[in-house]
């Protein structure tokens, strides 16, 4: 079905593709992970305000590698506090690496975990808080940062939907121990498929570099680290020493070409998406829908449409109006709504556990997101709001 207002439009431009074609037109172009990838990683780190970044094949892979690296730090495991409103890979990566996911309900104004709810769940077994900056909103608070710092608990940021959002004049993703980004087609910038892990921690960076490529020691750029492995394993070929049980989640030169060019316009994309959100919330009927989101520092990913109250008839009319008018939407907002209702968690959480999280439950049944993108015109935003308000 072709939508008048899709979730994304024109996120990869002709100028991006022309650079790819130019690269492919060379006599013998490098296609796999190479010097353009490394240049993209450097430019991304500079833009974000961190020391190190590692380009991978998806945001989900970024989550997986970060949790694998966390298990290297905590070989006995422990608890990781996660939101029930997030993408599946955030929670799945916790489980896959032998940690116990502990859930905290969301703040309805940011769609991120409520700081007080997080603090209630922290105990001696907590090793990390894996926060999702949902849909462009800033999920951090100074109180949370202080609490985790005082208890030496790792902060991991999922910034997949929130490129360029800010907290205290720092870009989200530059605050925690590690941060994960996605460059999927519908996100602020795209490498078609792709993701990035960023950090200021040198050892984490080395581990992520190795984990990205089968756990091979030769992928580290720390000469003393590599030499230590070589000296400890004299019977092994120095080019094929596997320090960790890693993965193959490298990205390519093609992805890096797209990423480098898209990064040049990312700041302007953030400004336009934020302007669109402000316009959308201004035109939306505040008697029917929530409009009191905390937008300071936000970098909107998609328009958030959440009914103020539980209303089965209204939500049915809203869906009908959007469907017949060609407005693409996702019910339940990020990732299909309340993750605690998903089959993959049935044997991990108790029966009816999802009911203990009323804020996410409300979004699950009465929340949506709608496409927001840079070339969306003000009059188009007006028309989308008119369709929704008419319900």
Number of C-alpha atoms within 10 A of each C-alpha: 5 8 12 12 21 15 20 20 15 11 20 16 11 10 12 17 15 12 15 17 12 10 17 14 10 9 7 8 11 15 14 14 17 13 13 20 24 16 14 23 23 17 17 22 21 13 15 20 18 18 17 21 26 25 31 30 23 25 27 23 27 32 30 26 26 27 27 24 23 23 18 15 12 12 13 9 18 16 20 27 25 25 28 30 30 25 21 16 17 25 27 18 21 26 17 13 19 16 25 19 24 19 23 25 23 24 17 18 16 21 28 25 29 21 20 14 14 21 15 9 14 20 10 9 12 21 24 22 25 25 26 30 26 26 26 30 29 27 28 22 13 10 12 18 16 11 16 18 13 9 13 12 19 19 22 25 26 28 28 29 28 28 29 24 25 22 20 11 8 14 20 28 29 20 21 22 19 28 27 29 27 32 24 20 17 21 24 31 25 21 27 20 15 26 28 26 30 30 26 19 14 12 14 20 24 19 24 27 26 25 28 24 21 20 22 23 26 22 19 20 13 14 9 10 14 20 14 10 17 19 11 10 12 9 8 13 9 17 12 13 17 19 16 17 12 20 16 14 20 21 24 21 21 22 26 24 20 23 27 20 19 21 18 13 12 17 15 12 22 24 15 19 24 26 15 24 22 14 15 22 20 13 17 20 16 14 11 17 19 19 21 11 15 14 17 12 19 27 27 32 28 29 25 27 26 24 22 15 14 13 12 10 9 15 19 12 14 19 19 13 17 18 13 11 15 16 20 20 21 18 19 23 28 25 16 18 25 26 23 25 19 12 9 13 15 13 8 12 15 10 12 10 11 18 13 13 17 13 17 29 22 19 26 22 19 25 23 24 20 22 19 27 27 19 15 16 12 13 9 15 21 15 14 21 18 14 17 21 17 10 16
